[in-house]
């Protein structure tokens, strides 16, 4: 049965219909199309909202998270009243309010090697709005194996990237990034921050590229990587080449099925938080135990390994500030005879800093479990969380 537009849809999409590049036939293509949005956070919010508004007939959403206060400055699908709520429930409600004519399909589960093929196979275009390397490589490999376009974007602080990886027509993500960076080398947005507007800019670029893929119009970002610096308000473009030795889309591929992507990226327990928790008991201290020790007579050196602008937000009294990146150069300021307790925002960076000091001969070290967040929960709620 041929796709038709109702009178209400013709009115809704009228500004599309009067454009010859879209027209009635293009709008019908959008209505017939299906797009999977992996993640409904910073990038996924504007991406899904504009796809819904544009009339993409079936939009799948993959996420397994809940809305947090720290999401609200950039994840515009979610409102203050949604804090603590499933992101998928929150997103679906907003998207249906934007456009009740479309179908929203929810996949409230972790996107893994076990389910990725089954989830992606019934969608025309895959849009990667994730924020971690294992899922990016997983998304890429699924798209290559299924022959689907992967509309990609990433964000960090003031900088964004966007491209379309379609192995049948150009390079894939592995051609551009054959190996993931070492764990901890690239901070997450939770550690390094992100300008709230940036995912809006990059997410709408993703939505544009998705719509172009559906319409078959314009010049897609296949074989082009768009780089944006919001602080300088400058755009650059590079042209990654298809790698003939790429292990999945090259001339002699060695990857024929999905692999363990956390292992591939060197993340054995699934997250940096897990690595922080992996420290043996003798190297950690709880906020309550530290508080008790500070009330006693024993000397404890508190070492804050965050950045100076984070120190300005809050810090523990009598602490010394040496950012994680300066530990090697400034460890001469520390005494190996002292008992040193390291802390940061959540305990991740301080765990890495502790290992640096331990490798240099320091033995009386402990990491504050949960960092300042744990301190605020257990000891002093006047410490703000950020």
ZAMARGU-4260 file (C-alpha; in steps of 0.2 Angstrom, whole numbers, plus 5000, padded with zeros to 4 digits):
<rodrens>
0) 5000/5000/5000 | 5007/5017/4995 | 5012/5029/5008 | 5000/5044/5009 | 5000/5060/5019
5) 4984/5065/5029 | 4978/5083/5028 | 4985/5086/5045 | 5002/5079/5039 | 5002/5090/5023
10) 4999/5105/5034 | 5012/5100/5047 | 5026/5097/5034 | 5020/5111/5022 | 5037/5120/5023
15) 5046/5104/5018 | 5033/5101/5004 | 5036/5117/4995 | 5054/5114/4994 | 5058/5105/4978
20) 5073/5095/4986 | 5060/5087/4998 | 5043/5089/4990 | 5029/5076/4993 | 5040/5062/4987
25) 5053/5066/4999 | 5041/5068/5014 | 5034/5051/5010 | 5052/5044/5011 | 5054/5052/5028
30) 5037/5044/5033 | 5043/5027/5027 | 5060/5028/5035 | 5066/5021/5051 | 5081/5028/5061
35) 5089/5021/5077 | 5096/5034/5089 | 5109/5026/5101 | 5108/5037/5116 | 5096/5050/5121
40) 5108/5062/5130 | 5116/5077/5124 | 5118/5072/5106 | 5102/5061/5106 | 5091/5075/5112
45) 5092/5087/5097 | 5094/5073/5085 | 5078/5064/5090 | 5068/5080/5092 | 5072/5086/5075
50) 5069/5069/5067 | 5052/5068/5075 | 5048/5085/5070 | 5053/5081/5052 | 5042/5066/5051
55) 5053/5051/5051 | 5040/5038/5053 | 5049/5026/5065 | 5062/5032/5078 | 5070/5019/5089
60) 5079/5024/5105 | 5092/5015/5114 | 5097/5020/5132 | 5098/5012/5149 | 5100/5027/5160
65) 5090/5039/5171 | 5089/5058/5171 | 5102/5066/5182 | 5102/5085/5187 | 5119/5086/5179
70) 5111/5081/5162 | 5099/5096/5162 | 5111/5109/5155 | 5113/5100/5138 | 5100/5086/5137
75) 5085/5096/5132 | 5073/5081/5130 | 5073/5080/5149 | 5066/5093/5161 | 5069/5096/5179
80) 5053/5086/5184 | 5061/5071/5175 | 5076/5069/5187 | 5077/5051/5192 | 5065/5045/5178
85) 5070/5033/5164 | 5078/5043/5150 | 5068/5033/5137 | 5051/5037/5146 | 5056/5055/5147
90) 5061/5056/5129 | 5046/5046/5122 | 5034/5058/5131 | 5042/5073/5123 | 5044/5066/5106
95) 5026/5060/5105 | 5021/5078/5111 | 5031/5085/5096 | 5024/5073/5083 | 5010/5061/5088
100) 5010/5055/5069 | 5026/5045/5071 | 5030/5028/5080 | 5043/5028/5094 | 5051/5011/5098
105) 5060/5010/5115 | 5075/4998/5118 | 5078/5001/5136 | 5093/4990/5138 | 5112/4991/5137
110) 5118/4991/5119 | 5130/4976/5118 | 5138/4964/5107 | 5124/4952/5112 | 5109/4962/5106
115) 5116/4975/5094 | 5113/4966/5078 | 5095/4961/5083 | 5091/4979/5087 | 5099/4988/5072
120) 5094/4976/5058 | 5076/4983/5056 | 5082/5001/5054 | 5087/5011/5039 | 5100/5023/5047
125) 5109/5021/5063 | 5114/5037/5073 | 5128/5036/5086 | 5125/5048/5100 | 5136/5039/5113
130) 5150/5045/5123 | 5161/5030/5125 | 5174/5021/5114 | 5167/5003/5116 | 5150/5008/5110
135) 5157/5018/5096 | 5167/5004/5089 | 5152/4992/5092 | 5141/5004/5082 | 5153/5005/5068
140) 5155/4986/5067 | 5137/4983/5067 | 5134/4995/5053 | 5148/4988/5043 | 5142/4970/5045
145) 5124/4975/5041 | 5128/4988/5027 | 5120/5002/5035 | 5125/5021/5036 | 5132/5026/5053
150) 5129/5045/5056 | 5142/5049/5070 | 5145/5064/5081 | 5156/5067/5097 | 5158/5081/5109
155) 5171/5087/5122 | 5172/5103/5131 | 5171/5116/5116 | 5175/5104/5102 | 5164/5093/5091
160) 5166/5081/5077 | 5153/5074/5064 | 5154/5062/5050 | 5144/5048/5041 | 5153/5031/5040
165) 5146/5020/5027 | 5158/5006/5022 | 5150/5003/5005 | 5154/5021/5000 | 5168/5027/5010
170) 5179/5024/5026 | 5172/5017/5042 | 5176/5023/5060 | 5190/5010/5061 | 5198/5018/5046
175) 5199/5034/5055 | 5203/5027/5072 | 5211/5010/5070 | 5215/5009/5089 | 5206/5016/5104
180) 5215/5028/5115 | 5222/5021/5131 | 5209/5020/5145 | 5209/5037/5154 | 5218/5046/5141
185) 5203/5055/5135 | 5192/5062/5149 | 5173/5059/5149 | 5162/5074/5149 | 5159/5071/5167
190) 5178/5074/5170 | 5182/5087/5157 | 5165/5096/5155 | 5156/5101/5140 | 5148/5117/5134
195) 5129/5114/5135 | 5126/5121/5118 | 5138/5111/5109 | 5128/5094/5108 | 5114/5105/5101
200) 5125/5110/5087 | 5132/5093/5083 | 5116/5084/5086 | 5107/5095/5073 | 5121/5091/5061
205) 5118/5073/5064 | 5099/5075/5061 | 5103/5084/5045 | 5114/5070/5039 | 5101/5057/5043
210) 5088/5066/5033 | 5100/5068/5018 | 5103/5050/5019 | 5084/5046/5019 | 5081/5058/5005
215) 5096/5054/4995 | 5099/5072/4992 | 5114/5084/4994 | 5132/5079/4998 | 5134/5068/5013
220) 5148/5068/5026 | 5154/5052/5019 | 5173/5053/5018 | 5173/5069/5027 | 5176/5073/5045
225) 5169/5090/5051 | 5178/5098/5066 | 5170/5112/5076 | 5178/5123/5089 | 5164/5133/5098
230) 5177/5144/5108 | 5185/5150/5092 | 5169/5148/5081 | 5178/5139/5068 | 5175/5124/5056
235) 5187/5113/5048 | 5186/5098/5037 | 5197/5083/5035 | 5195/5069/5022 | 5199/5052/5030
240) 5203/5039/5017 | 5197/5021/5017 | 5210/5010/5024 | 5213/4995/5013 | 5220/4986/5028
245) 5205/4990/5039 | 5201/4974/5049 | 5182/4975/5046 | 5179/4985/5029 | 5196/4983/5021
250) 5201/4971/5007 | 5204/4956/5018 | 5194/4959/5033 | 5197/4949/5049 | 5182/4954/5059
255) 5167/4945/5053 | 5157/4945/5069 | 5155/4957/5085 | 5169/4956/5098 | 5171/4961/5116
260) 5172/4979/5114 | 5176/4983/5132 | 5191/4972/5131 | 5196/4979/5114 | 5196/4996/5122
265) 5206/4990/5137 | 5191/4992/5149 | 5191/4976/5158 | 5177/4980/5171 | 5166/4991/5160
270) 5170/5008/5167 | 5183/5019/5175 | 5173/5018/5191 | 5176/5000/5192 | 5195/5003/5190
275) 5193/5015/5205 | 5184/5002/5215 | 5197/4989/5210 | 5210/4996/5222 | 5214/4984/5236
280) 5206/4988/5253 | 5223/4995/5260 | 5224/5008/5247 | 5206/5016/5250 | 5197/5024/5264
285) 5179/5028/5266 | 5173/5046/5269 | 5167/5041/5287 | 5183/5034/5291 | 5193/5048/5285
290) 5182/5060/5294 | 5185/5051/5310 | 5204/5051/5307 | 5204/5069/5304 | 5196/5072/5321
295) 5210/5062/5329 | 5228/5067/5332 | 5236/5058/5318 | 5243/5069/5303 | 5234/5066/5287
300) 5239/5075/5271 | 5224/5078/5260 | 5229/5079/5241 | 5216/5086/5229 | 5220/5081/5211
305) 5207/5091/5202 | 5209/5106/5192 | 5210/5124/5199 | 5193/5129/5193 | 5186/5114/5202
310) 5195/5118/5218 | 5186/5135/5217 | 5169/5126/5217 | 5173/5117/5233 | 5187/5108/5242
315) 5191/5100/5259 | 5199/5111/5272 | 5218/5110/5274 | 5219/5101/5257 | 5234/5103/5245
320) 5230/5105/5226 | 5241/5096/5214 | 5231/5092/5198 | 5232/5074/5191 | 5242/5080/5176
325) 5255/5088/5187 | 5258/5074/5199 | 5274/5067/5191 | 5282/5085/5190 | 5277/5090/5207
330) 5278/5074/5218 | 5294/5081/5225 | 5282/5093/5235 | 5276/5077/5244 | 5284/5067/5258
335) 5285/5049/5257 | 5284/5048/5276 | 5267/5056/5277 | 5250/5047/5276 | 5242/5054/5260
340) 5224/5053/5256 | 5220/5058/5238 | 5203/5064/5232 | 5194/5071/5217 | 5176/5073/5211
345) 5171/5054/5212 | 5187/5045/5215 | 5192/5041/5197 | 5206/5053/5194 | 5213/5051/5212
350) 5214/5032/5209 | 5225/5035/5194 | 5235/5048/5203 | 5238/5036/5218 | 5245/5023/5206
355) 5257/5036/5199 | 5263/5039/5217 | 5263/5021/5221 | 5274/5017/5206 | 5286/5031/5212
360) 5289/5023/5229 | 5275/5031/5240 | 5268/5018/5251 | 5257/5027/5264 | 5243/5031/5251
365) 5224/5030/5251 | 5210/5035/5239 | 5194/5043/5246 | 5180/5031/5240 | 5167/5041/5230
370) 5178/5057/5231 | 5169/5073/5235 | 5152/5066/5230 | 5155/5052/5244 | 5160/5065/5256
375) 5145/5075/5253 | 5134/5060/5255 | 5142/5053/5271 | 5150/5067/5280 | 5146/5085/5274
380) 5130/5088/5264 | 5135/5107/5262 | 5148/5101/5250 | 5140/5104/5233 | 5140/5091/5220
385) 5144/5095/5202
</rodrens>
